[in-house]
Amino acid sequence: MYGFINVGVDRSCLRVGGTNVGREIRPRSGRGVSVRRSDLVRLNFEGNPPAPPGGFYDEGEWDEFDADGDGSWDWDLLALYGKLLAKSPLRTKMITGGILTALADYAAQWLAMKEDPEKDLDFRRLASLTMWFTIVGTPLLHGWFGFLERIFPGIVALKALKQVAADQLLWAVFFNAQLMFGMTFLETFDAKAALKKVNDQIASVLVANWKLWPLAQFVNFSVVPLNYRVLFANVVAFVWTLIFTTISHEEH
């Protein structure tokens, strides 16, 4: 959606810090538009960070996002992630999830190679897990966290407990099974072998899952803002991937 907003024109009723700003700003695809503090305005159409009533920031509010006082957005990693998340939520989560998954599986294989020097890095395994988690796993998590937020209203602690129960008793079984199936299928292109692996190893995976994820997800659901929950889960999943890939590649 393209269009012009005449900042400072009477009909727009946009004034910042008591000063009219006489320039036109074209929103890009209806998303956030940033200008420098010399223009005394920041407009944001998707709420990251959320725009205050009236759609503008005064200088004091802008300072929250411009800690060094240079008049521009601070490009630290979390701020950069938030800005990318506002522009393209799912794509940003898919990219970060893929990177962290690849690093985690590489670390798991590196540790295995340290114990057994005869082992080599399995690029197909790494690529299979990374591809499946990025294309399938991350969109599933994105939708699941939003779904949990909608169906469980109420007091934060009680709400988080309900979300953890649903996540660990229902979702964990499905998510780990589909991840193991997808990774194995991309490695072997054999659906029967992938199903057999799920059948043989899902119990071991779930026991390990329940030692790590319930507490991590309680923190995630009770403390972390919704837009950052996939990122938090991806960080915890760095440790989980070390466990998951080790179990799923055990010889039986």
N, C-alpha and C positions, 0 to 999 in steps of 0.2 A: 504494500500500500504506500503510494507516494503522495506527497502533498506539501504545501508550504504552511508554516506557522509563523505569523508575523509577530515576533516577540516585541511587546511594548505598544502594539496597536490596541486602541481602546476596546475593540470587540473581543480581543483575546484575553484581556484582563490579566496579562502576565507582566508583573513587575517584580524585580529582584532587588532586595535591599533598598527599596525606595527609588531605584534608578531604572528608567526605561532603557531597554536595549534594542536599538534600531537596526536589526539585521534579520535576514530570513534564514531559517534552518530547514534543510530537507531531511526528513527521517529516512533512514535506509531500511527498507523492508519492514517498516513499522517498529524497529527495535531502538535500542538506546542511541542517543545522539550526544556526543560530548563536545564541548568547546572549552577553551581555556578560561581561567578565572578572570582574565581581563575582560571577558564578555559577561561575567557575573551571572552565568546561567549554566545549569546542566539539566537536560531533559532526558527522561528515561521512560520507555514505553513498556518495559517488561518487568520492572521491579527488581533489578539487581544492580546496585542497591535500590531498595524501593524508593520511588519518588514521593516526597511529602505532599500533603494536600496543596493543590494549586499547580503541581507539576514542576516546581523549581526548587533550587537550593539557594539559600542566602549564603553569605561568605562564611559564616560560622559553621553551617552544615557542610559546606564544601570542604572545610578544613579537616573534617573527619576522614575524608578520602584523599587528602593532600597534606600528609603529615610533614613533608619536608618543605612545604611553603613555596614550591617553585611554580605553582599555578597550573600544574597538570596532574593527571591521575598517577598515583603511585603504582609502579609496575613490579611490585613484589609478586611472588609466585601465587599466593592465595588470591590477591586482587586480580591478577591476570586470569586465574582459573574462573573466578566469579564473573569477570567480564565476558570470557568465552562461553561460560555457562548461560549467561543471559542471552547471548546472540544465537547459540545453537546448543541447547541442553543435551540432547541425545548424542549428537556427534561428539561433543566434548567428552561425555562420559565414556563413549565407546573407545575413543583414542587413549584416554588415560587408563581405562581398564585394560586395553590391549597391551600397552607399554608395561604396566605393572605385572600383568600375567606373564609376559615374555621374560621379564627380569627374574620373576620368582621361579619359573621353570628352569631357566638357565642356572640359577643359584642351586636348585635341587640337583641338577645333573652335575654341576661342578663339585658339589659335596660328595656325590656318589663316585665321581672320577678320582677324588682324593683318596677315598677308601679302596677303590679298585682301579689301579692305573691302566688296566687293560680295557677299560670302558672308554668309549669315545662319545663325544657330544652327538646326541640324536637330534638333528635339525628337523626331521620330519615330525617327531613328537612335539618339539617346541612350537613349530609352525601350526600343527594341528590344534593343539590346545589354545594357542593365541588366537587363531582364526575363529574357532568355534565360540570362545568366550566373548570375543569382540563383536561378532555378527549376531550371535544368538543370546549368549548369557547376559551381556550388559543391557540390551533392550528389555529382556525379561525382568531384570532387577529394577530397571527404571519404572516399568509399569507396576511391578509388585509393590514397591515402596509407596507409590502414589495411591494405589488401591488400599493398602493398610491404613494410610492416613485418612482416607475418606470413610471407611467403614467402622473405625474405632475412635469416636469422639470421646471427650471427657477429661478428667483430671490426668495430668501428665504421667505420674507414676503408674496409676492403674491402667491407663491407656497403653503405656509402654509394655507392661506385663502381658496384656492381651495380645499385643502385636508380636511379642517374642514367642508366646505360645503358638500362635498361628504360623509364625515364621519357622519355628523349629519342629513342630509336629507335622506340619503339612508341606510347607514350601521346601524345607531342607531335603526331604525325601525326593521330591520331584526334581529340584534343581541339581542335586548331586548326581542323580540317575541320568538326567539328560546330558549333563556335562561329560560324564564318563562315557556314555554312549557316543556322543558327538566326537569326542577326542579319539576314541578307539576306531570309529567308523572312518574318520579322515586318515588315520594311520594305515588301516587295513583294507578299506573299501569292502568290508564284509559285515553286513548287518547282523548276521547270525552270531558272529564272533563278538560283535559289540554288545549284543543282548546277553550273551553268555557271561561276558565280563561283568556287566551290571549285576546279573543274578548272583555271580560268585562273590563279588567284592562290595556290594552296596552296604551290607551289614557292618563290615569293618570300617567303611568310610563314615557311616552315620555315628558309630561309637566315638570315633575320633572327632567328628563334627561337634558332637554335644559336649565335648570337653573344652572347646574353644568358643563356639559361636553364641551360646545363650547370654553370657555376660557381655560379650562384645556388642551384641545386638540390643541389649537393654540400654547400654550407654548410647548406642546409635539412635534408638527411638526416643530416648528421654532427653538427650542433650543436643544432638546434632540437628541443625536445620534440614528440612526435607531435601532441598536442592543439593546438599552436600552429603547425603547419606550413602549414595552409591560410591562416592570418593572414599568415605570412611570405610565402607565395606571392602573396597578394593585394597586399601592399605592393610587392613586385617587379613585380607585374602592373600597378601604376599606371603604371610606365614602359613596360611591354610594351604596354599598351592604347594609349598614344600612338602606338607603332609599328604595332601591328596594325590599328587603325582607319584610320590613314593609308594603309597599303598596300591594305586591303580596299575603300577607297573611291576608289582611283585610277581614272581613266578609261582604258579600253583601246580 
